C-alpha cells in the first residue's frame, strides 16, 4: 500500500509538471500564430513597396517574440514562425539595401535564421520579376547577384537533417536562381530586340 501511495505521488508530481508545460505550449502556439501573421503581412507589404507598413508589422512580430521564455524554443511549433520572422526581417534589409542583422541581433536560433535566409531567395525572385515588369532593369543585376550570393552560402551548409534540415530548401533555392537567371536573360534579349526595331523605324 505504501509503495502504491509513493508511486501515485511520483506520477502526480510529473503530471503537474506536464500540465504546466501543456498550458505553456498553448500560450506558445498563440504567440507563434501571431508572429507568423505579422511576418507574412510584412513580406506582403514589402512587395507593395509599403516599407513603413512592413516595418510596423515586423515590430508587432517582435513584441510577440519578447513574450517568449527561453524554454519555449524547445517547442517545434515555434520553428516555422521564427523562420518566417527571419525571412521578413532579412527580406526588408535586402530590399532596403542595408546590412542584414545577425541571428544574435534578432535573438533567434541560428538554424532557424538560416532556414529563413534560404526562403528570401524566393522573395528576391519575386522582386526581380516586379522590376522587369516595371522596366526597372538598372536594379535587376544587384538583386540577381544577391540571390546568387545567398544561394552559394546556403549550398555550403552540409549537415545531416538532424542538425540542420535544409536540404530541400537548398534544392529549391538553386532551382529558383536558375529560373531567375533564365528569365532575366530572356527579358534582356526582348529589350534588345525592341531597341533594334525602334532604331530601324528611325
Secondary structure, DSSP 8 states (H G I E B T S, - for coil): -HHHHHHHHHHHHHHHHHHHHHHHHHHHHHHHHHHHHHHHHHHHHHHTT-HHHHHHHHHHHHHHHTT--GGGGG-TTHHHHHHHHHHHHHHHHHHTT-----HHHHTS-HHHHHHHHHHHHHHHHHHHHHHHHTT-GGGHHHHHHHHHHHHHHHHT----TTT---HHHHHHHHHHHHHHHHHHHHHHHHHHHHHHHHHHH-
